[in-house]
Amino acid sequence: MPYRSTKIVATLGPASNTPQILEDMIRAGVNVVRLNFSHGTAQDHIDRAQMVREAAKRAGREVAIMADLQGPKIRVGKFAQGKVMLESGQPFVLDASRTEMGDIHGVGLDYKELPRDLVAGDVLLLNDGLIVLTVDKVLGEQVHTTVKMGGELSNNKGINKKGGGLTAPALTAKDMDDIKTAMSFQADYLAVSFPKNATDMEMARQLANVAAAQYKHKPGLIAKIERAEAIPRLEEILRASDGIMVARGDLAVEVGNATVPALQKRMIKMAREMDKVVITATQMMESMITNPVPTRAEVSDVANAVLDGTDAVMLSAETAAGKYPLETVVEMAQICLAAESAESVELDADFTGKTFARIDQTIAMGALFTAHHLGAKAIVALTESGSTVLWMSRHRIHIPIYALTTQQSTQRKMALYRNVRPLLMDTSADRDTALAQAEAHLKSRGIMQAGDVYAITCGEPMGSPGGTNMLKICKVA
């Protein structure tokens, strides 16, 4: 399989929830499996995580598991007939106190706080913006609206407020229980839905670290950027997270479709500059839910995210509920490869005017610079925590980075890093022996052969996280 830098996140669901399909998807290029906590019981997720680990083992690859929290349910209630057809111009009442099923005149709310967040003149977008309601007045628990853009409204469809401003907390009681479940199987990443600021992420990290402490585990935290309020606070959210997800669905509904592409570019750029990872998500290959080939627009969308520098591209319903989960992964991998081959490398410009405060960071940058100008076959990093490799992966370079670690949790976490191939390897505590072992390991896998030049980094003494202090240029004998 050709070396691909951009990683693929695939969501598990009814279409992919069998050991064989999952194994085939991992072989075809899935690097991270997303478990969507909006659906299923705690035991379902525990069983699925076990299935992912077993499928990865059979495929001979290590993948990361990302537990994606549901977040606040800002949704309408249920309808007596399951759905209603709303006509433009008709009145419609959203009623937090309503206990009976909904009808053509109104419906109850899962999110009881909605009336407090609204005033006359606000615009509500339901079902991903397909239905638009204008707020006329708020009377106690009732929000009286006029349908501005009608259509079919069915049970439990989502509600967004144009421009943002809903006060729902990012972490619900269900999310707190789900964090414990996710940590019981040591999910590598925890994705937090609808964070508004750094405090939401700090609270999630605290809960996750407490729940994971008994397993001596620390998950990476991904902030899903899907609220209008999160945009001005992007920098503080990034500082409090290990990465972000450009969640284009809810975000587009709140800020408007037209602004999302430029925001996506800005978010990817900012994440890379701040040494964080970034996932681009939502509707990337949407038509492949029902069709065996993507549209030209989808091909262009995935390629653009790759050229922007995203670490990973994500599949949601395409692999969870679509007809062609495996074919979608294969198509996406091919698009990523083609886009990467067209990338320009501007390493020298990246380092102009830069100063590095840390020895390990300086070594990481030195390895990139040297390997690039020497035309090395590979960059090899012996790493405990993965931080040296993360820094390397923030810069575009058409030389693969092989990260060799003794820690399985580090190997899995690095599965999300762009242009990084993480491998598990027990190394000697003696530096020279460890370097020889690393070369032998890569030769045995067919990655390098006699005559190849590569750069290798490690730390002395061996095995201390954050201790990378050596760069060596080697030629395979």
N, C-alpha and C positions, 0 to 999 in steps of 0.2 A: 504494500500500500504506500503511495507517495506520502512524503512528509507534509503534513498540513499544520499550519500555525494556529489558525482560528479554531476554537473549541466549539463543540455542539452540545447544547443542553436539550434533553428530550423529556417531555412530561409523560409519566406513566398513567395509564387509564385502561378502560375496557378493551381498547384496540391493541394494546401492547402488553397486557397484564398476564402473559404466559411465559414460562421460562425460555422456550425456544425463540419466540419473536424477540424477546429482550436480549438474548444472547446474540442473535443475528444483528440487531440494531447496534450493539456494542462493537461487534466485529466490523460493522459498516462505518463506524466512526463516532458513536456517541461517547462523550467524555464525562458528562455530568447527567445524572438522572434526577429529575425533579418530582418530588412527591407533593401533590396538591392537597393541603389539609382542609380545603373547602369541601372535600368529598371524602366519605368513608369514616370508619371508626378507628380508634387508637390501635386496635389489634390488626386491622387491615394494613395500616402503615408499617407496623412492626413486621408483619409477614412479607410485605412488598420489599422492605429494606433487606430482609434476609434473602429474598429471591434475587435482588440486584447483586448482592455480594457473591452469591453462588454463580450467577450468570457471568459475572466479570471474571471469576476464577476459571470457569470453563473456557472463556474466550481468551484467557491469558493476558487480560488488561486490568488495570486498576482504574475504577471510575469513582468520582465523588458523588455523594448523595446530598441533594439540596432539599431541605424541608421548607415548604412555602406556606407560611401562616395565612389563615383566612382574613384576619383583620376584622374591623367592624362591619356588620351586615347593614349597610345603608340601602335597604330594599323595601319595596311595597310588599303587602301581605298576599294572601291567596284570594282567588276569585271563585264564586260558586260554580261557574262553568269552565274554570281553568284559565279563561282569558276573556277580554272584551275588545271590541273594535271602537277606538276613539275617533270622533270626527272633529275636524278643525272648527273652532268657534264654540264648541259645547263646554258647559261648566263641568268640573271634575273635582271631587273633594278627597284630599289625603287626610285620614283621620287616625290620630295616634290612639284614641280611646275606643275605636271600633273593634268589636269582638266578632260580629257576624261576617260571613264571607263577602268579598267585594262584588260589585256589579257595575253597570254602565255609568252610575252616578258617582261612585267613589269606592275607595278601598282602604283597608287598614295599613299599618306601618310596622315593619320589624324594628325600625329605628325610631324609638319613641321621642327622642329629643328634637326631631326635625322642626316642629312648629316654633321652637325657641330660636332656631338658627335663621329664620326667614322673616322678611318684611315684604310689604306690597311692592311690586316691581321686579322682584327677583325672578330669575329664569331657571327652571328645573329641566334637566335632561335625563330622560329615562331610557332604559334598554340601550345603553351605549350611544345615546344621543339621537336615536331614531324617532323618539317622541319628545316633543318640547311643550312644556307647560309654563304659563306666566302666572305668577302669584298675584291674586287680586287683593286678598286680605287674609289675616290670620286671626281666627276667633278661638281662643283657648287652645284645645288640642287639635283643632281643625285648620287645615290649610286649604282655602278656597282658591281654585285656579281656573284659568281658561285654557283650553287646548289650542296651542298655536300651530303645532304640527302633529297630525293624528297618525293612527296606525294601530297595529295589534299589540295590546299590552297583556302579558301573561303573568302567571304566578312568580313572585319573588324576584322580579326584575330590579336591577340596580338603579339608584337615584344619585345623580351628581348635581351640584349647583354650579352654574356657569360662573367662572371666576374664582371658584373655591369658597371656603368659609364654613364648612360643616365642622362642628366641634368634636365629633366622635373621636375617642382616644384610639391610638394606633394598636394598643394591646388590650384585647378583651379577656374575660375570664376563661373562655375557650382557648384563646391563644396561649395563656399561661399554662393550662393543662397540656396543650399540644407541644409546648417547649419541652416539658418533662418527657413526653413520649418520644420526641425526636432525639433527645439526649440519651434515652435508654438504649437506642441502637447507634449512638454516636454519629448522628448526621454531621457531615463535614461542613455544611453551610446551612445557615438559618436565614431565610428571606423574610423580611418584616414588611407587611403591607401597610400602605398609607401613612408612613411617618411624616410628621410635619416639621420636626426639628431634631437637633442632636439629642435632646433629653429622651425622646422616644427610643432612639437607638441605644442610648446608655442604659436605659431601663431593661431593654431586651437583652443586652449583653450581660447585665448583672444576673437576671433570671436564668439565662442559659449557662453561665459559668457556675452558678450554684447547683443547678440541676445536673451539670456534667462533671462536677468535682469528684464524685465517687468513682467515676470511670477514668479519672485523670485525663480528661478530654477538654479541648477548648475549640468550639466551632468558629468558623469565619462568619461574619455578619454582613448580609447584603441588604441595603436599603432600597426598597422598590419606590422609584420616583413616579408617583401617580397623582399627586395633589398639587393644585396651583400654589398652595402655600409653601411647598417644598422648594420651589424654584429659587426664590430669593435667598433661601437658606442652604443652598446646595453645598457650599464650602464647609459649613459646620457639620452638616449631615455626613459628608465624605470623611471628615476628620474622625467622626465617632463610629465609622463603619470600616469594613475591610473591602467593600466594593458597593457598587450600585447596579440596579437594574433599570434600564430605560423602558418603563412599562407604558408603552405608547397608547394602550386602550383607554384607560381611565384618564390619563394625562390629556389625551386629545379631546376628550369630552369636556374637561374642565377649562383648558386653555385655547381650544380651537384647533382643528386639524392642521390648518396652514402653518401654525407656529412650530409644530413638532419636529420637522426635519432639521431645522436650524438648532433647536434645543438639543436634539440627539447629538449633533456634531459637537456642540459646546460641552455637553455632559461627558462625552467620551474623552475629549481633549483634557478637560479638568481632572477627570479620574486618573488618566495616565500621568499627568504632571504631578499629581499628589501621591503617586505610587500606590494607587488602588486599582482593583479589577473592575471591569464593566461588562454587563450582559445586555445585549439589545434584544427586546422581546415584543411579542404581539403581532399576529397576522403576517408573519414573515413568509409563510408558504400556505396561506389560508385556503387557496383554491384546491390544494392537494388533499383537503379533507374529503373531497368527492371526486377529484380528477387525478389521473396517473401522472400528469406533467404540470409544472408550475406555469404561471403566466409570465410574460416577458417582464412585466412590472415587478413581479416578486423576485425574479432573478436579479434584476437591477437593484432592488431594495437590499437583498442580502449582500450583494457585491459592494454596495455603497457603505454598508455598516463595516465590512471588512476593510475597505479602503480608509474609512474614518479611524480605524485602529481598535475596534472593539475586541475584547478578549474572547467573547463567545456570542453566538447567535442562538436564539431559543425557539423551540417548537412547543406549542401548547396543545390545542385541540387536534392539530395535525397528527401527532403521535398518540394522544390520549384517546381520541374518539374517531379518528379518520379511517378511511378505507385502505389507505396506503402508507402505514407507518414506516415500514422499512424503506420503501421507494423514496419517501420524503427525505430520510436521513441520507441516502445515497446521493440524491439530487443536490442536497444542501452542501454535502462534502465536496462535490465536484465544482459547485459555484465558488466556494471558499478558495479552493486550490487555484482556479482560474484567476480570481481577483488578486490573490497574493502574488501571482507571477507578474502582475502588472504594477505592483507597488514600487515606489521609489524609496531608496535608502538615503537618509540625510543625517547620518550619525555625527559627522563633523559639526554640522550646524547645531545639533542637540547639545554638544558639549561647549560651544563657544560661550565664554563669559560665565561658565558654571564653576562653583567651588564645592568641594565635598568635605563635610565635617567629620565623616566616619571613615575609618580604615577599610571596613568591609565594603562600604559603598564605593570607595575609590577603586578597590580591587575589581569589583563588578564592572565598573565603567572601563577600567583598563583592559579587562578581558574582551569586552565588546570591541573596543577601538582596535586593539591588536589583531584580533581574529578577523575583523573586517578588512584591515589594510594588508593583512598577510594572506587573505583568501583561504583561511583555515577551513577544514572539513566540518568541524564541530567545536562547540564550546561545552566543556564538561565542568560541572560544579558538584563538589562533595558538600552536602548541606544537611544540617540538622533541623533548622527552623524553616528554611525555604526563603528567607528574606533576601539573600544575595541573588537568588534566581528571580525573585519578584522584581528587583531593580533592573536586572538585565532584560526582563521581558517587557519593560515599559518602553523600550526603544526598538524601532524597526531595524531588523537585520536579517538578511537572507541566509543566515547560518543557524542550523538547529542547536538548541540548548538542551543538553541532557543533564538532568538533575538526579544525582545518585544519593539516596538517603537511607539511613538505617531505620527511620521512623515511618511506619505505615500511615499514620495520620497525616504526616507531612507530605508523603507521596500522593495521597488522595486529594489533599487541599491544592497541591500544585497542578492537579488535572485540569483546573480552570484557567491557569496562566497561559497567555498567548505565547506561542513558539517554544513551549517547554514540554519535553517528554520526560515525565518522572519515572524513575526506576528504583526498585527496592534492592539494596545490596548491603550485606553485612561487611563492614570494612575493619581492617586491623587498626589498633590504636597507634601503630607505628606509621609515620607519614609516608615513607618510601614504599613500604609494603602496600599501604592503602592505594597509592597512585598506581602501582603495578597491577593491583587487583582491579582497579577501575578500567584500565586499558584492556585487560584480559576479558572483563565482563562485556565491554562494548565490541570487542573483536568476536567473541563467541556468539553475539547476537547479530553479527553481520553488519553492524553499523559502521565499523571502521576496518580498514585493512592495511597491510604493509605499505609504507610510504606516505600515508595520510598524516597531515599536520593538524594538531588540535591545541586549543588553549584549555588549561585545567586550573581550577581554583579550589583551595581548601584552607582550613585553619590549623594553626599550631598553638597549643596542643589540640589534638583531634577531638572531635565530639562535643565541643562547647558551642551552644547556639550563639549566633552573632559574632563568632570569632574568626571569620574568613580574613586571612592576612597574607595569603600567598597566591601568586599567579605564575604558572610555568607553561612554557611552550614546548610541546613534545612532538616527536615524529615516531609513528608506529614502526617498530622493527619488523 
